[in-house]
Amino acid sequence: MQVSFNAPSGAATLNPELPWNYDALRRTMQVGPQSFVATLLVDGKQQAQAALVCTVHSVNEAVTRIFTPSTGQWLDTTYCFAAFVNEDHPWISTLLQEAVAGGSVHSFSGYQYGPQSTAQQVQAIWDALAARGLSYVNVATDSGTSSLVSTQYVRFLDQSVHDQGANCVDASVLFASILRRIGLRPVLLFRPGHCFTGFYDAAEGGRIVAFETTYLGMASFASATAEGARELQITLPYLGSPQYAVVDIAVCRQQGISPIPYQPAEHD
């Protein structure tokens, strides 16, 4: 527990570690109130007690920015989207089998056979998702309940597949999940009001090959990569500015950001 004191007033601030029920949080799909009771004990005797009502948000809400009143600045937290990238999702195996059945690739080998092979693998995944009828839907929501925290609703991989629709963020985390599964190094790219995805052309990094996921179901992969290249050129000069970011999933994993575990839904 962290304790800080305000000497002039004699007040103390306590920051206890809360015993979160992570399974219950994972199942939370709607915003709702939650009551907490804080009890202060001194030498085992109750000295004070206070009841607090907080708002628990859906597990589908990713925190994108947090306002810091002391500095008057927004803190970028787009790295939270890395938790929605789930390279371990069991459905990915099914999609990869469908991609191989399409005939354009015989297997998925990551970077092993060079950039041309890598591009063919990504195109096979694109074609397999398009064949499933997955397409872009222009829907983005957040809770809108706080002026200090900005959030974005993100579908989990299986939700996008079941709905056969994904907005720019949904499709980007979907592709990033699959690309990481086949051994590529994906990134999520953000600019104001938009997200798209890409991957490094080599395992150790290098050039980013970007593609526009909103083209899924409406245009070829070649068109998507052409638009992705244009979007990348618009985005890169402003990295470090508010709402511009590149989220490298491999780096996020190294920093301890793990995928939100898959939870079978009623439609599975």
DAFEN-V222964 format. One record per run of one state. SS is the DSSP state (h for helix, s for strand, l for the rest). FROM is the first residue (numbers start at 1). LEN is the number of residues. Records with the same first field share a line. If there is no record, write none. Layout:
SS=FROM-LEN  FROM-LEN
This chain:
l=1-1  7-4  16-6  27-5  43-2  57-4  69-4  77-1  85-6  102-13  132-3  137-12  154-3  164-1  167-1  182-4  192-2  201-7  212-1  216-5  237-8  255-14
s=2-5  11-5  32-11  45-12  61-8  73-4  135-2  149-5  165-2  186-6  194-7  208-4  245-4
h=22-5  78-7  91-11  115-17  157-7  168-14  213-3  221-16  249-6
